[in-house]
Amino acid sequence: GIPPNIVKDVLVLEYGNPQSLDIIKNHESELAAVLVEPVQTSNLSLQPKEFLQQLRQLTKDGGIALIFDEMVSGFRIHPGGAQAWFG
């Protein structure tokens, strides 16, 4: 089942939207991790390299773990995965 606090404990943001970065920055002291699918399986053409680089810097500066969900893309885009592809 789904834990009752999931709505309280999880923040869902729009991928590729600069406002999402602002929200993360404003809540960085409350966040343990950011989980992102770097290559969106529902929209393969959406690959905002600059957004991902800014997200990486933001999470690094805030001490927040950045987790790439690459279950679908895996090593298809680069032998080093999305981390190597997007820099």
Secondary structure as UniProt FT lines:
FT   TURN            4..5
FT   HELIX           6..9
FT   TURN            15..16
FT   HELIX           18..26
FT   HELIX           28..30
FT   STRAND          33..36
FT   TURN            41..42
FT   TURN            44..45
FT   HELIX           49..62
FT   STRAND          65..68
FT   TURN            71..75
FT   TURN            79..80
FT   HELIX           81..86
//
